[in-house]
Amino acid sequence: MAQTITVHADDLVKAAESEVETLDVADAIKLHGRDDVVFVDLRDIRELGRDGRMPGAFHCPRGMLEFWIDPQSKYHKAEFAQDKRFIFFCAAGARSALSTQTAQRMGLRPVAHIRGGFGAWKTAGGPVEMDSKAKS
């Protein structure tokens, strides 16, 4: 018997976007390089190698997000304990919308994500490094 999926991924993304701050890429580019902002790259390491990365962004694989945010987790990363604004992004904006919602629900604030993700960032002329090194 086939599974009956009643809530689709697009529905989850739309719901997340209704709860979180979404930045246009132009606004995100203006924030790049500020000391009070942490850009969090949720893409898979293979995406970074293939498509490049945002200089200075902290790489947090999507599957580790909750564990790296939680200070009680043995996997906690100090980057998430800083008193800064966190801006999440993925390739196109769906994973980052869900991640931003999760981070916000966990109590991380302030948080936002980039509409259109890294693809929009590149198209808009945001800085990109074309090597496979990721800060983790």
Buried (B, 14 or more C-beta within 10 A) or exposed (E): EEEEEEEEEEEBBEBBBEEBEBBEBEEBBEBBEEEEBBBBBBBBBEBBBEBBBBEBBBBBBBEBBBBBBBEEEEEBBEBBEEEBBBBBBBBBBBBBBBBBBBBBEBEBEEBBBBBBBBBBBBEBEBBEEEEEEBEE
